[in-house]
Amino acid sequence: MFRKIAIAAGVAVVGTLVAFAGFDQYTSKNYTTLLQPTAVNAATVTNSSTTGIEIAGLIGNGCLVFGYNATPVEGSILSFSVSTCATTNGTYTTWTNSDGVAAWAFTNAAGFATMKFRPNSVSRYMRVTVTPTAVTNGSASCVLVTE
């Protein structure tokens, strides 16, 4: 009887470890704010920084997380673009991902979107620009998450 209980306990422990494997969501991650949560409207184009945010030294793979709110006006659009540069005040060029996409637009919606991004595949500094269309009371943000 004791042997069956010991085996059942062992199976329960292994099952628990397997069930929670891969749920380490927050430790060993780097979070770099590229665009703080910012109110946007149709009259403004929002840059994360005029000099860019340094991303040199971030290792591994990651993703850009766009936070957006392009509501409630019908036809509201928030377009995000990512620019990179080798120096703080150099010439920024629009970054295009491996699928050839250079801008990400969200229409009449609020939420989050992710896009794969490898920090060491681009220049040392980057910035995010948001261009609103028909947005009266929207918001935008962008965080680079790497591991």
Secondary structure, 3 states (H helix, E strand, C coil): CHHHHHHHHHHHHHHHHHHHCCCCCCCCCEEEEEEEEEEECCCCCEECCCCCEECCCCCCCEEEEEEEECCCCCCCEEEEEEEEECCCCCCCEECCCCCCCCEEEEECCEEEEEEEECHHHCCCEEEEEEEEECCCCEEEEEEEEEC
